[in-house]
Amino acid sequence: MTAVTSETVIDPLEQALTDRAALIQLCVYAVDRARSAGVAERLADGLTGIGVTALRPDGERFDPGLHEAGGTLPTDDPELDGVIAETELLGFADRDRVLRTPVVTVYQLRR
């Protein structure tokens, strides 16, 4: 059944997809602000259940196309230069589409 208003016809599938996107954004907002690790984990698990994954690239090589640098951490180890030390703000992907890139701290070789 299609909902009808005085001016437009609303496609139920389009409305469901719009509602899904809004709920995902609300859950991401809640994960960012959860004071309880258990609550944040439950929200992240719920998102994973519908195909939305948290992006925590710790230990990966920094790629400006995939990550946003929030800061650097000095290192004397040349092998760590350009490697992500930690994730400051989780990123999220809805299947293959990135919703938000993760903000990360990157090791930088001390000069």
N, C-alpha and C positions, 0 to 999 in steps of 0.2 A: 504494500500500500504506500502511496506517495502522499506526503503532507502537502496541503495546498493553502497558500495565504492569498490575500487579496491581490497581490502583484506577481507572485512567483511560485513555481513548483520546485520543491526541494527533493532531490534524489536521495533516497535513504542510504545508499552506499557512500555517496559523497559526504553526507552528514556524519555517518559513522567514522569515516576516515578523518574528517575534521575534528570530531570529538576525541578520537584516539590520539591525534597529534597534540591536542590541548592537554589531555591527561598525561601524556609522556612529559611534556614541558613542566607540568605541575609536579610530577614525581622527581624530575631532575632538580627542580627548585628545592623540593623537600630534602633530597639527598644532601644537597649543599649545606643545608641549615640544620640537619639532624644533630642533636647534641648526644644522642645515644648511638654507639657503634652498632648495636643490635637493630635499631630502627633503620639506620642507613643501610645495613646489610639486607634487611628484609625488603626495603624498597628496591635495592639493586637486584635482588633475586626476582622480585616481581617483574621488573623491567626485562630481565633476561628471559623470563618465561614468555614474553611477547615479542622477542627478537631484538630487544635493545640491550646492547652490551656496554659495560663501562670500559673505558680505555685508560689503562694505567701502564705506560710504556717504560717503566723503570728498567734500567739495564740495557735498553736498546740504544742504537746510535741515533742521535738527534737528526731529524729531517724537518726543515722549516715548512715543507709542504704538508706535513702531518702533525706537527707539534708547534706550540707557541712557547718561546723561551720567556720564562718569568724571572730568571736570574741565573747566575753562574756560581760554581763552587770551585775554588782553586784546588789543583792537584799537581803532584810531582810525578805522577805515573803517566807516561806518554800514551799508554794503551787506553787510559780512561778519557783522554781528551776527546770531547765531542759526544760522550756517552751520557745518557740521562741518569742523573743521580737520584732524583725523586720526582714524583708527580705532586704538584702543588694543588691543582684543581683537576678532578677527573674529567675526561672527555667522554662522549657518548656517541654510539653509532646505532642507527636503526637499520639492521641488516648491513647492507653495503654503503649506506648513506651516512656520512658523518654529520651528527647534529651539533656537536661542539668539540673543537680540538682541545686536547689536554694541555694545560699550562704546566711547564716542567722547569726544573733546575738542572743545568747542564754542567758537567765537569769541564773545566777549562785549564789547560796546562799553564802552570805558573811560569812567568817569563823572567 
